[in-house]
Amino acid sequence: MDILSLVNRGQPKVLDSIDKRPTEGFIWLDFVREEARDWASVIQRIAGITVHEHHVRDSLNPKHPSYADSTQHYEMVIFRGLSPQGTTGHFETRPTVFFLFDNLFVTIRPADSLSIKEVRKRLLQQDCRIPTRPAGLMHLVLSAQVERFMAMREPMAEQLVAWRRDLLDPSHPFDDWMTLMNYGSQLRKMQMVFEEQDEAVTAWRDDTDIEIDDHLSVRLNDLIEHIRRVSRFTADHQHEVESLVNLHFSAVAHRTNEIMRVLTVLSAIFLPLSLIAGIFGMNFDNMPELHYQHAYFFALGGMVFLAIGLLVLFRIKRWF
């Protein structure tokens, strides 16, 4: 458990014991989910408040979706953030759980959470506005988590450009279909996560009993807009992937039709030539044309003239 004291916009301080907490401001207790299964007993000892058993169970569930709930004594927000192992090709999220008491802010998070560590570092270095209430601190953490999602947009767009180039390149047939299909599944998973995030933050903002001033209200609206912006980007990306696959098969079908048209024209040209060659290749004794001195040259000339005539005719009709 990490303890951070925030007092009236002053320098945040790291405490080595909860017993040394100041009487002003509020305290941030940061628990690692895998290491603090009994965190609720710590809250009971410090604040004298019993956390509901269902909320304790939800906080320890690594697969819980984004969600918001409240009781008479505290409010809870679960927000699924991006895993450090998550990439554009393999999307993973884990929940961070926030509990807001009067003068106490509690987080239960994965051990490798980058957003919590980033916010903690910024607070200690005073690189951001120091919040005066737990709700403001929760907004800082949520913003850091959403920013990580927004940072994914550029590599996702670059990946789509690379696939567009590969799918439409006739000289290099595309064969990585499994990766593309998995990418589409990841996009649908991302869309569900963003919708849950939007619902959780919006529900907490609309139903909270905590007084939200104009500054925090603007920040929360901006946070929700960022979530929806990434959600729209993901939805548009899904449509682009589907359109790109359809465009690929349309291009393949077009190339196939072009090849078939050329083969059909060639077949139409050589079919009468084959007929002429077959007629003069019959083994009948009474074929007077075979006894003419220049019959061979006339036959070849006629075949060449017929082939050229058919080519001109097909060209006039724009069949190739």
Summary of the structure (lengths in Angstrom):
residues: 320
radius of gyration: 35.8
end to end distance: 75.8
largest distance: 124.7
contacts: 884
relative contact order: 0.09
helix: 58%
strand: 13%
